[in-house]
Amino acid sequence: MKAFRTLDDMGDIAGKRVLVREDLNVPMEGDRVTDDTRLRATLPTVTELADAGAIVLVLAHFGRPKGPSADLSLARVTQAYAAVLGRPVHYVDWDGDTAAVARLAPGDIAVLENTRFFGGEEKNDPAIVARFAALGDLYVNDAFSAAHRAHASTEGLAHVLPAFAGRAMEAELDALEKALGNPEHPVAAVVGGAKVSTKLDVLTHLVDKVDHLIIGGGMANTFLAARGVDVGKSLCEHDLIGTVERIFTAAEHANCTIHLPYDVVVAKEFAANPPSLRICNVHEVAADEMILDIGPAATEALADVLKTCRTLVWNGPLGAFETPPFDKATIALARTAAALTKDGSLVSVAGGGDTVAALNQAGAADDFTFVSTAGGAFLEWMEGKELPGVAALRR
């Protein structure tokens, strides 16, 4: 039995009003949605509920409003959402919401206005929770990306209405359980990104959980500096060297191997395909050079590490992947992980905005076991934190 109730536990919902928390916070240019990934992620839950005869009331936030504003109204998203769902979508404003919901018929889908138009949404104000709850009979949370926030629509409602995990939330929680909750060992984690300071809690948590910790991005420079390597003018947090040394010690006690590059791609300026580009051993970085990617020999060695593993968790690129050719290591390792997953020898779970972009660039995302679009929630889960929106769903 799962730790949380899912749509399978709902019973007969024909004619019931179901409040469904989704993530419709999509990027827009004018009135055009430029990336409908989040809209598509809601399809399994919303269509299943509507097909079972429920009146589906979608709750979501949009942007960071300081109060009601036409620019951040979910009315702007309704047309694009109807196109993705392939069925009509009603829009319900907070003025006259009770009457508008009463007019809906079983099988109808409606998007309620931006939850953040109420100041009390983000404060998890009981009055706002009660206002939302009055519109529905049941509550479904399908927005893992907002589960790290204890807001009225993400956490409060789960305490006042019968609460269930939607299909996207269920898939996310199942994948995370396989990746770090109860994984098959050996487990590898790839942690990249510019700064150690933003991933300190992640690194500290992971050394106790994984067998191999692969450090990439600007963070690797700080780890190399802690090992006595002169990293030239590379991005490096020299003030965190003591902290990094403590992570090395903790890893040693936990029998976790930390992998750092021994060859690197360097240049004198950070630009696409710079003339000063070269590959060298980490001990040969000149004072006026910066490390911008992991070298080919180290990338190959990391691929060999993944071949010995059964589980992989990935967050953050290995190099400055937005600028070619500093995307090579990330693309190569992502393709190795994708191939191993396809062969059935690796469970691979990745998350975070930059990571998703990098895996898409490598053409590897579709072959990973699971790719989470959640940013902050995925990171907090990697830090070992209990997410309020998930905790509230537990049986």
FIFIVO-205270 format. One record per residue (C-alpha): residue number from 0; residue in one letter; x, y, z. Coordinates in Angstrom, 2 decimals. Layout:
N
+-----+---------+---------+---------+---------+
! num ! residuo !      px !      py !      pz !
+-----+---------+---------+---------+---------+
! NUM !       a !       X !       Y !       Z !
...
+-----+---------+---------+---------+---------+
// end
This chain:
395
+-----+---------+---------+---------+---------+
! num ! residuo !      px !      py !      pz !
+-----+---------+---------+---------+---------+
!   0 !       m !    0.00 !    0.00 !    0.00 !
!   1 !       k !    1.26 !    3.49 !   -0.88 !
!   2 !       a !    2.01 !    6.00 !    1.87 !
!   3 !       f !   -0.52 !    8.42 !    0.36 !
!   4 !       r !   -3.99 !    8.07 !   -1.18 !
!   5 !       t !   -4.26 !    8.32 !   -4.97 !
!   6 !       l !   -7.11 !    8.67 !   -7.48 !
!   7 !       d !   -7.57 !    4.89 !   -7.16 !
!   8 !       d !   -8.81 !    5.43 !   -3.59 !
!   9 !       m !  -11.50 !    8.00 !   -4.49 !
!  10 !       g !  -14.48 !    5.73 !   -5.16 !
!  11 !       d !  -17.47 !    7.08 !   -7.09 !
!  12 !       i !  -16.93 !   10.77 !   -7.83 !
!  13 !       a !  -19.72 !   11.38 !  -10.36 !
!  14 !       g !  -21.21 !   14.81 !   -9.67 !
!  15 !       k !  -18.62 !   15.57 !   -6.94 !
!  16 !       r !  -16.70 !   18.87 !   -7.08 !
!  17 !       v !  -12.98 !   18.10 !   -7.00 !
!  18 !       l !  -10.47 !   20.89 !   -6.27 !
!  19 !       v !   -7.27 !   19.97 !   -8.14 !
!  20 !       r !   -4.06 !   21.87 !   -7.38 !
!  21 !       e !   -2.01 !   22.00 !  -10.59 !
!  22 !       d !    1.00 !   23.98 !  -11.80 !
!  23 !       l !   -0.16 !   26.28 !  -14.63 !
!  24 !       n !    2.65 !   28.79 !  -14.07 !
!  25 !       v !    3.72 !   28.73 !  -17.73 !
!  26 !       p !    6.01 !   31.16 !  -19.58 !
!  27 !       m !    4.16 !   33.55 !  -21.90 !
!  28 !       e !    4.95 !   36.10 !  -24.61 !
!  29 !       g !    1.93 !   38.38 !  -24.99 !
!  30 !       d !   -1.04 !   36.03 !  -25.03 !
!  31 !       r !    0.96 !   33.06 !  -26.31 !
!  32 !       v !    2.16 !   30.23 !  -24.05 !
!  33 !       t !    5.78 !   29.58 !  -25.12 !
!  34 !       d !    6.19 !   26.23 !  -23.32 !
!  35 !       d !    3.14 !   24.09 !  -22.50 !
!  36 !       t !    5.05 !   21.31 !  -20.64 !
!  37 !       r !    3.31 !   22.08 !  -17.35 !
!  38 !       l !   -0.12 !   22.17 !  -19.00 !
!  39 !       r !    0.48 !   18.76 !  -20.59 !
!  40 !       a !    1.61 !   17.31 !  -17.25 !
!  41 !       t !   -1.89 !   17.89 !  -15.84 !
!  42 !       l !   -3.66 !   15.86 !  -18.56 !
!  43 !       p !   -3.75 !   12.42 !  -16.89 !
!  44 !       t !   -5.35 !   13.68 !  -13.66 !
!  45 !       v !   -7.75 !   16.28 !  -15.04 !
!  46 !       t !   -9.09 !   14.12 !  -17.87 !
!  47 !       e !   -9.46 !   11.04 !  -15.63 !
!  48 !       l !  -11.52 !   13.01 !  -13.10 !
!  49 !       a !  -13.68 !   14.67 !  -15.78 !
!  50 !       d !  -14.27 !   11.33 !  -17.54 !
!  51 !       a !  -15.42 !    9.85 !  -14.19 !
!  52 !       g !  -18.12 !   12.56 !  -14.04 !
!  53 !       a !  -16.49 !   14.91 !  -11.54 !
!  54 !       i !  -16.75 !   18.69 !  -11.75 !
!  55 !       v !  -13.06 !   19.54 !  -11.97 !
!  56 !       l !  -11.99 !   22.86 !  -10.40 !
!  57 !       v !   -8.34 !   23.61 !  -11.14 !
!  58 !       l !   -6.48 !   25.71 !   -8.56 !
!  59 !       a !   -3.15 !   27.26 !   -9.52 !
!  60 !       h !   -0.96 !   30.30 !   -9.01 !
!  61 !       f !    0.50 !   32.44 !  -11.79 !
!  62 !       g !    3.54 !   34.64 !  -11.20 !
!  63 !       r !    4.02 !   36.65 !   -8.03 !
!  64 !       p !    1.11 !   39.13 !   -7.87 !
!  65 !       k !    0.83 !   41.72 !   -5.12 !
!  66 !       g !   -2.97 !   41.52 !   -5.52 !
!  67 !       p !   -5.42 !   41.09 !   -8.43 !
!  68 !       s !   -3.88 !   42.10 !  -11.78 !
!  69 !       a !   -5.00 !   41.48 !  -15.38 !
!  70 !       d !   -1.41 !   40.62 !  -16.39 !
!  71 !       l !   -1.31 !   37.70 !  -13.94 !
!  72 !       s !   -4.86 !   36.45 !  -14.44 !
!  73 !       l !   -5.25 !   32.77 !  -15.28 !
!  74 !       a !   -7.88 !   33.85 !  -17.82 !
!  75 !       r !   -4.85 !   34.38 !  -20.11 !
!  76 !       v !   -3.98 !   30.66 !  -19.94 !
!  77 !       t !   -7.49 !   29.21 !  -20.36 !
!  78 !       q !   -7.52 !   29.11 !  -24.19 !
!  79 !       a !   -4.09 !   27.42 !  -24.42 !
!  80 !       y !   -5.16 !   24.98 !  -21.70 !
!  81 !       a !   -8.35 !   24.06 !  -23.60 !
!  82 !       a !   -6.22 !   23.40 !  -26.71 !
!  83 !       v !   -3.91 !   21.06 !  -24.73 !
!  84 !       l !   -6.84 !   19.22 !  -23.09 !
!  85 !       g !   -8.78 !   19.01 !  -26.34 !
!  86 !       r !  -12.00 !   19.99 !  -24.53 !
!  87 !       p !  -13.66 !   23.19 !  -23.28 !
!  88 !       v !  -12.29 !   24.89 !  -20.16 !
!  89 !       h !  -14.37 !   27.36 !  -18.15 !
!  90 !       y !  -12.77 !   30.28 !  -16.34 !
!  91 !       v !  -14.07 !   31.24 !  -12.88 !
!  92 !       d !  -13.27 !   34.64 !  -11.39 !
!  93 !       w !  -13.19 !   35.04 !   -7.59 !
!  94 !       d !  -16.08 !   37.51 !   -7.90 !
!  95 !       g !  -19.17 !   35.31 !   -8.13 !
!  96 !       d !  -17.18 !   32.08 !   -7.91 !
!  97 !       t !  -19.83 !   30.21 !   -5.87 !
!  98 !       a !  -22.58 !   30.91 !   -8.42 !
!  99 !       a !  -20.27 !   30.10 !  -11.36 !
! 100 !       v !  -19.25 !   26.74 !   -9.83 !
! 101 !       a !  -22.93 !   25.91 !   -9.14 !
! 102 !       r !  -23.66 !   26.25 !  -12.88 !
! 103 !       l !  -21.03 !   23.65 !  -13.87 !
! 104 !       a !  -22.15 !   20.17 !  -14.88 !
! 105 !       p !  -20.52 !   16.76 !  -14.23 !
! 106 !       g !  -17.53 !   16.33 !  -16.57 !
! 107 !       d !  -16.91 !   20.09 !  -16.81 !
! 108 !       i !  -13.42 !   21.52 !  -16.25 !
! 109 !       a !  -12.89 !   25.02 !  -14.88 !
! 110 !       v !   -9.77 !   27.02 !  -14.05 !
! 111 !       l !  -10.24 !   29.16 !  -10.96 !
! 112 !       e !   -8.52 !   32.53 !  -10.84 !
! 113 !       n !   -4.95 !   32.91 !   -9.53 !
! 114 !       t !   -4.87 !   31.70 !   -5.91 !
! 115 !       r !   -2.23 !   34.32 !   -5.10 !
! 116 !       f !   -4.67 !   37.16 !   -5.71 !
! 117 !       f !   -5.46 !   36.52 !   -2.02 !
! 118 !       g !   -2.66 !   37.59 !    0.32 !
! 119 !       g !   -3.68 !   34.73 !    2.61 !
! 120 !       e !   -2.83 !   32.00 !    0.07 !
! 121 !       e !    0.91 !   32.16 !    0.77 !
! 122 !       k !    0.33 !   32.58 !    4.53 !
! 123 !       n !   -1.86 !   29.42 !    4.55 !
! 124 !       d !   -4.58 !   31.59 !    6.15 !
! 125 !       p !   -7.42 !   29.37 !    7.55 !
! 126 !       a !   -9.98 !   31.85 !    6.18 !
! 127 !       i !   -8.64 !   31.39 !    2.63 !
! 128 !       v !   -8.43 !   27.61 !    3.11 !
! 129 !       a !  -12.12 !   27.69 !    4.15 !
! 130 !       r !  -13.03 !   29.84 !    1.14 !
! 131 !       f !  -11.39 !   27.39 !   -1.27 !
! 132 !       a !  -12.77 !   24.34 !    0.56 !
! 133 !       a !  -16.36 !   25.68 !    0.35 !
! 134 !       l !  -16.21 !   25.22 !   -3.43 !
! 135 !       g !  -15.30 !   21.52 !   -3.39 !
! 136 !       d !  -16.06 !   18.10 !   -1.92 !
! 137 !       l !  -12.63 !   16.52 !   -2.47 !
! 138 !       y !   -9.04 !   17.75 !   -2.89 !
! 139 !       v !   -6.33 !   16.45 !   -5.21 !
! 140 !       n !   -2.75 !   17.77 !   -5.15 !
! 141 !       d !   -1.05 !   17.20 !   -8.49 !
! 142 !       a !    1.60 !   19.95 !   -8.25 !
! 143 !       f !    4.84 !   18.50 !   -6.87 !
! 144 !       s !    6.64 !   21.66 !   -8.05 !
! 145 !       a !    4.73 !   23.66 !   -5.41 !
! 146 !       a !    4.82 !   20.95 !   -2.71 !
! 147 !       h !    7.71 !   22.59 !   -0.83 !
! 148 !       r !    5.42 !   25.49 !    0.04 !
! 149 !       a !    2.88 !   25.32 !    2.88 !
! 150 !       h !    0.24 !   27.46 !    1.15 !
! 151 !       a !   -3.55 !   27.32 !    1.44 !
! 152 !       s !   -3.95 !   25.56 !   -1.92 !
! 153 !       t !   -0.93 !   23.23 !   -1.55 !
! 154 !       e !   -1.13 !   22.19 !    2.11 !
! 155 !       g !   -4.04 !   23.75 !    4.03 !
! 156 !       l !   -6.78 !   22.15 !    1.91 !
! 157 !       a !   -5.41 !   18.64 !    2.57 !
! 158 !       h !   -6.42 !   19.04 !    6.24 !
! 159 !       v !  -10.04 !   20.07 !    5.64 !
! 160 !       l !  -11.13 !   17.94 !    2.64 !
! 161 !       p !  -10.46 !   14.26 !    1.82 !
! 162 !       a !   -7.04 !   14.54 !    0.11 !
! 163 !       f !   -5.44 !   12.51 !   -2.68 !
! 164 !       a !   -2.32 !   12.62 !   -4.88 !
! 165 !       g !   -2.94 !   13.21 !   -8.58 !
! 166 !       r !   -1.27 !   11.10 !  -11.27 !
! 167 !       a !    1.66 !   13.49 !  -11.87 !
! 168 !       m !    2.28 !   13.80 !   -8.12 !
! 169 !       e !    2.02 !   10.01 !   -7.76 !
! 170 !       a !    4.54 !    9.42 !  -10.58 !
! 171 !       e !    6.92 !   11.96 !   -9.04 !
! 172 !       l !    6.74 !   10.45 !   -5.55 !
! 173 !       d !    7.16 !    6.90 !   -6.91 !
! 174 !       a !   10.25 !    7.98 !   -8.88 !
! 175 !       l !   11.78 !    9.80 !   -5.90 !
! 176 !       e !   11.23 !    6.76 !   -3.69 !
! 177 !       k !   13.12 !    4.61 !   -6.24 !
! 178 !       a !   15.91 !    7.17 !   -6.51 !
! 179 !       l !   16.74 !    7.96 !   -2.87 !
! 180 !       g !   14.01 !    6.65 !   -0.58 !
! 181 !       n !   14.65 !    2.97 !   -1.19 !
! 182 !       p !   17.10 !    2.78 !   -4.11 !
! 183 !       e !   18.96 !   -0.16 !   -5.55 !
! 184 !       h !   22.70 !    0.26 !   -4.88 !
! 185 !       p !   25.23 !    1.27 !   -6.06 !
! 186 !       v !   23.74 !    4.77 !   -6.30 !
! 187 !       a !   25.43 !    7.68 !   -8.10 !
! 188 !       a !   24.49 !   11.35 !   -7.81 !
! 189 !       v !   25.55 !   14.03 !  -10.28 !
! 190 !       v !   25.45 !   17.45 !   -8.66 !
! 191 !       g !   26.44 !   20.42 !  -10.80 !
! 192 !       g !   25.85 !   24.14 !  -10.77 !
! 193 !       a !   27.81 !   27.30 !  -10.25 !
! 194 !       k !   28.11 !   27.50 !   -6.48 !
! 195 !       v !   28.66 !   25.11 !   -3.58 !
! 196 !       s !   26.80 !   27.58 !   -1.34 !
! 197 !       t !   23.48 !   26.89 !   -3.12 !
! 198 !       k !   23.87 !   23.09 !   -2.85 !
! 199 !       l !   25.51 !   22.70 !    0.57 !
! 200 !       d !   22.51 !   20.95 !    2.15 !
! 201 !       v !   22.18 !   18.66 !   -0.88 !
! 202 !       l !   25.85 !   17.59 !   -0.74 !
! 203 !       t !   25.77 !   17.07 !    3.03 !
! 204 !       h !   22.64 !   14.90 !    2.75 !
! 205 !       l !   23.83 !   12.89 !   -0.28 !
! 206 !       v !   27.18 !   11.70 !    1.10 !
! 207 !       d !   25.21 !    9.49 !    3.52 !
! 208 !       k !   22.87 !    8.21 !    0.81 !
! 209 !       v !   24.94 !    7.52 !   -2.31 !
! 210 !       d !   27.99 !    5.44 !   -3.22 !
! 211 !       h !   29.34 !    7.86 !   -5.85 !
! 212 !       l !   29.07 !   11.65 !   -5.74 !
! 213 !       i !   30.01 !   13.29 !   -9.06 !
! 214 !       i !   30.68 !   17.02 !   -8.71 !
! 215 !       g !   30.46 !   19.28 !  -11.76 !
! 216 !       g !   30.00 !   22.90 !  -12.76 !
! 217 !       g !   31.65 !   25.78 !  -10.93 !
! 218 !       m !   31.22 !   23.80 !   -7.70 !
! 219 !       a !   33.91 !   21.36 !   -8.82 !
! 220 !       n !   36.45 !   24.22 !   -8.82 !
! 221 !       t !   35.87 !   24.84 !   -5.11 !
! 222 !       f !   36.34 !   21.10 !   -4.43 !
! 223 !       l !   39.54 !   21.09 !   -6.53 !
! 224 !       a !   40.83 !   24.16 !   -4.66 !
! 225 !       a !   40.18 !   22.32 !   -1.37 !
! 226 !       r !   42.45 !   19.57 !   -2.73 !
! 227 !       g !   45.23 !   22.10 !   -3.32 !
! 228 !       v !   44.64 !   22.66 !   -7.05 !
! 229 !       d !   45.29 !   26.18 !   -8.38 !
! 230 !       v !   42.14 !   26.89 !  -10.42 !
! 231 !       g !   43.39 !   30.16 !  -11.98 !
! 232 !       k !   40.61 !   32.70 !  -12.46 !
! 233 !       s !   37.85 !   30.05 !  -12.44 !
! 234 !       l !   34.63 !   30.66 !  -10.53 !
! 235 !       c !   35.53 !   29.41 !   -7.03 !
! 236 !       e !   34.24 !   30.01 !   -3.50 !
! 237 !       h !   37.55 !   30.08 !   -1.61 !
! 238 !       d !   35.75 !   31.00 !    1.63 !
! 239 !       l !   33.98 !   27.61 !    1.57 !
! 240 !       i !   37.08 !   25.43 !    1.40 !
! 241 !       g !   36.77 !   24.50 !    5.09 !
! 242 !       t !   33.16 !   23.40 !    4.49 !
! 243 !       v !   34.20 !   21.33 !    1.46 !
! 244 !       e !   36.90 !   19.64 !    3.54 !
! 245 !       r !   34.20 !   18.62 !    6.05 !
! 246 !       i !   32.16 !   17.13 !    3.16 !
! 247 !       f !   35.24 !   15.12 !    2.08 !
! 248 !       t !   35.61 !   13.81 !    5.65 !
! 249 !       a !   31.90 !   12.91 !    5.92 !
! 250 !       a !   32.07 !   11.11 !    2.56 !
! 251 !       e !   35.07 !    9.10 !    3.73 !
! 252 !       h !   33.19 !    7.99 !    6.88 !
! 253 !       a !   30.11 !    7.08 !    4.80 !
! 254 !       n !   32.15 !    5.13 !    2.23 !
! 255 !       c !   31.05 !    7.52 !   -0.52 !
! 256 !       t !   33.52 !    8.24 !   -3.35 !
! 257 !       i !   33.64 !   11.87 !   -4.49 !
! 258 !       h !   34.58 !   12.15 !   -8.18 !
! 259 !       l !   36.36 !   15.29 !   -9.40 !
! 260 !       p !   37.69 !   15.91 !  -12.92 !
! 261 !       y !   41.40 !   15.32 !  -13.58 !
! 262 !       d !   41.35 !   16.89 !  -17.04 !
! 263 !       v !   39.41 !   20.07 !  -17.79 !
! 264 !       v !   38.47 !   22.42 !  -20.63 !
! 265 !       v !   39.89 !   25.90 !  -20.03 !
! 266 !       a !   39.85 !   29.29 !  -21.76 !
! 267 !       k !   41.05 !   32.81 !  -21.02 !
! 268 !       e !   37.62 !   34.29 !  -21.73 !
! 269 !       f !   34.08 !   32.99 !  -21.24 !
! 270 !       a !   32.61 !   33.05 !  -24.75 !
! 271 !       a !   31.41 !   30.59 !  -27.36 !
! 272 !       n !   34.31 !   28.69 !  -29.00 !
! 273 !       p !   37.05 !   31.08 !  -27.78 !
! 274 !       p !   40.46 !   30.98 !  -29.54 !
! 275 !       s !   42.23 !   30.36 !  -26.21 !
! 276 !       l !   40.32 !   27.06 !  -25.65 !
! 277 !       r !   42.40 !   24.07 !  -24.58 !
! 278 !       i !   42.19 !   20.80 !  -22.63 !
! 279 !       c !   44.69 !   20.24 !  -19.83 !
! 280 !       n !   45.33 !   18.37 !  -16.58 !
! 281 !       v !   43.80 !   20.13 !  -13.55 !
! 282 !       h !   47.32 !   20.86 !  -12.26 !
! 283 !       e !   48.20 !   22.78 !  -15.46 !
! 284 !       v !   45.56 !   25.52 !  -15.33 !
! 285 !       a !   47.30 !   28.86 !  -15.92 !
! 286 !       a !   46.71 !   31.87 !  -13.67 !
! 287 !       d !   44.77 !   33.69 !  -16.42 !
! 288 !       e !   42.60 !   30.71 !  -17.41 !
! 289 !       m !   39.21 !   29.53 !  -16.19 !
! 290 !       i !   37.81 !   25.99 !  -16.04 !
! 291 !       l !   34.57 !   25.84 !  -18.05 !
! 292 !       d !   33.92 !   22.11 !  -18.48 !
! 293 !       i !   35.10 !   18.64 !  -17.53 !
! 294 !       g !   37.61 !   17.14 !  -19.97 !
! 295 !       p !   37.05 !   14.11 !  -22.25 !
! 296 !       a !   39.16 !   11.65 !  -20.21 !
! 297 !       a !   37.32 !   12.48 !  -16.96 !
! 298 !       t !   33.97 !   12.29 !  -18.79 !
! 299 !       e !   34.84 !    8.79 !  -20.03 !
! 300 !       a !   35.87 !    7.74 !  -16.50 !
! 301 !       l !   32.54 !    9.01 !  -15.14 !
! 302 !       a !   30.69 !    7.00 !  -17.82 !
! 303 !       d !   32.54 !    3.92 !  -16.54 !
! 304 !       v !   31.35 !    4.74 !  -12.99 !
! 305 !       l !   27.71 !    4.91 !  -14.17 !
! 306 !       k !   28.09 !    1.50 !  -15.82 !
! 307 !       t !   28.72 !   -0.01 !  -12.35 !
! 308 !       c !   25.64 !    1.69 !  -10.80 !
! 309 !       r !   21.98 !    0.72 !  -10.56 !
! 310 !       t !   20.52 !    4.12 !   -9.63 !
! 311 !       l !   21.33 !    7.71 !  -10.66 !
! 312 !       v !   20.05 !   11.05 !   -9.33 !
! 313 !       w !   21.05 !   14.10 !  -11.39 !
! 314 !       n !   20.78 !   17.81 !  -10.59 !
! 315 !       g !   22.83 !   20.44 !  -12.42 !
! 316 !       p !   25.11 !   20.51 !  -15.50 !
! 317 !       l !   28.80 !   19.50 !  -15.49 !
! 318 !       g !   30.02 !   22.60 !  -17.34 !
! 319 !       a !   28.82 !   25.99 !  -18.63 !
! 320 !       f !   26.47 !   24.06 !  -20.91 !
! 321 !       e !   24.57 !   27.09 !  -22.34 !
! 322 !       t !   27.75 !   28.15 !  -24.16 !
! 323 !       p !   29.30 !   25.74 !  -26.69 !
! 324 !       p !   31.59 !   23.84 !  -26.59 !
! 325 !       f !   31.29 !   23.76 !  -22.76 !
! 326 !       d !   28.23 !   21.50 !  -23.07 !
! 327 !       k !   30.21 !   18.47 !  -24.24 !
! 328 !       a !   30.73 !   16.68 !  -20.89 !
! 329 !       t !   27.09 !   17.14 !  -19.83 !
! 330 !       i !   25.79 !   15.87 !  -23.19 !
! 331 !       a !   28.15 !   12.88 !  -23.28 !
! 332 !       l !   27.38 !   11.74 !  -19.71 !
! 333 !       a !   23.62 !   12.33 !  -20.18 !
! 334 !       r !   23.67 !   10.14 !  -23.28 !
! 335 !       t !   25.54 !    7.40 !  -21.39 !
! 336 !       a !   22.94 !    7.51 !  -18.59 !
! 337 !       a !   20.09 !    7.44 !  -21.14 !
! 338 !       a !   21.59 !    4.41 !  -22.93 !
! 339 !       l !   22.08 !    2.52 !  -19.65 !
! 340 !       t !   18.49 !    3.32 !  -18.65 !
! 341 !       k !   17.21 !    2.11 !  -22.03 !
! 342 !       d !   19.14 !   -1.14 !  -21.55 !
! 343 !       g !   17.39 !   -1.63 !  -18.21 !
! 344 !       s !   20.54 !   -1.54 !  -16.07 !
! 345 !       l !   19.99 !    1.93 !  -14.52 !
! 346 !       v !   17.11 !    3.80 !  -12.84 !
! 347 !       s !   17.77 !    7.46 !  -13.67 !
! 348 !       v !   15.94 !   10.39 !  -12.05 !
! 349 !       a !   16.79 !   14.00 !  -12.88 !
! 350 !       g !   15.32 !   17.35 !  -11.87 !
! 351 !       g !   15.72 !   21.12 !  -11.89 !
! 352 !       g !   15.33 !   23.68 !  -14.68 !
! 353 !       d !   18.94 !   23.74 !  -15.93 !
! 354 !       t !   19.12 !   19.96 !  -15.76 !
! 355 !       v !   15.97 !   19.48 !  -17.85 !
! 356 !       a !   17.29 !   21.98 !  -20.43 !
! 357 !       a !   20.66 !   20.18 !  -20.55 !
! 358 !       l !   19.06 !   16.72 !  -20.94 !
! 359 !       n !   16.79 !   18.04 !  -23.71 !
! 360 !       q !   19.83 !   19.56 !  -25.43 !
! 361 !       a !   21.49 !   16.13 !  -25.27 !
! 362 !       g !   18.33 !   14.46 !  -26.63 !
! 363 !       a !   18.48 !   12.22 !  -23.55 !
! 364 !       a !   15.49 !   13.32 !  -21.45 !
! 365 !       d !   12.99 !   10.88 !  -23.01 !
! 366 !       d !   15.16 !    7.88 !  -22.11 !
! 367 !       f !   15.63 !    8.80 !  -18.43 !
! 368 !       t !   13.37 !    6.88 !  -16.04 !
! 369 !       f !   11.91 !   10.15 !  -14.75 !
! 370 !       v !   12.63 !   13.84 !  -15.34 !
! 371 !       s !   11.11 !   16.24 !  -12.83 !
! 372 !       t !   10.30 !   19.77 !  -13.96 !
! 373 !       a !   10.21 !   20.88 !  -10.31 !
! 374 !       g !   13.03 !   23.22 !   -9.26 !
! 375 !       g !   12.86 !   24.23 !   -5.59 !
! 376 !       a !   10.81 !   21.18 !   -4.56 !
! 377 !       f !   13.25 !   18.76 !   -6.24 !
! 378 !       l !   16.20 !   20.48 !   -4.56 !
! 379 !       e !   14.57 !   20.40 !   -1.11 !
! 380 !       w !   13.77 !   16.71 !   -1.61 !
! 381 !       m !   17.47 !   16.13 !   -2.46 !
! 382 !       e !   18.31 !   17.93 !    0.78 !
! 383 !       g !   16.25 !   15.33 !    2.67 !
! 384 !       k !   13.60 !   17.84 !    3.74 !
! 385 !       e !    9.97 !   16.85 !    4.32 !
! 386 !       l !    7.85 !   18.76 !    1.77 !
! 387 !       p !    4.69 !   20.20 !    3.43 !
! 388 !       g !    2.47 !   19.51 !    0.40 !
! 389 !       v !    3.56 !   15.85 !    0.36 !
! 390 !       a !    3.46 !   15.35 !    4.14 !
! 391 !       a !   -0.17 !   16.57 !    4.18 !
! 392 !       l !   -1.17 !   13.79 !    1.76 !
! 393 !       r !    0.16 !   10.94 !    3.90 !
! 394 !       r !   -2.44 !    8.43 !    5.06 !
+-----+---------+---------+---------+---------+
// end
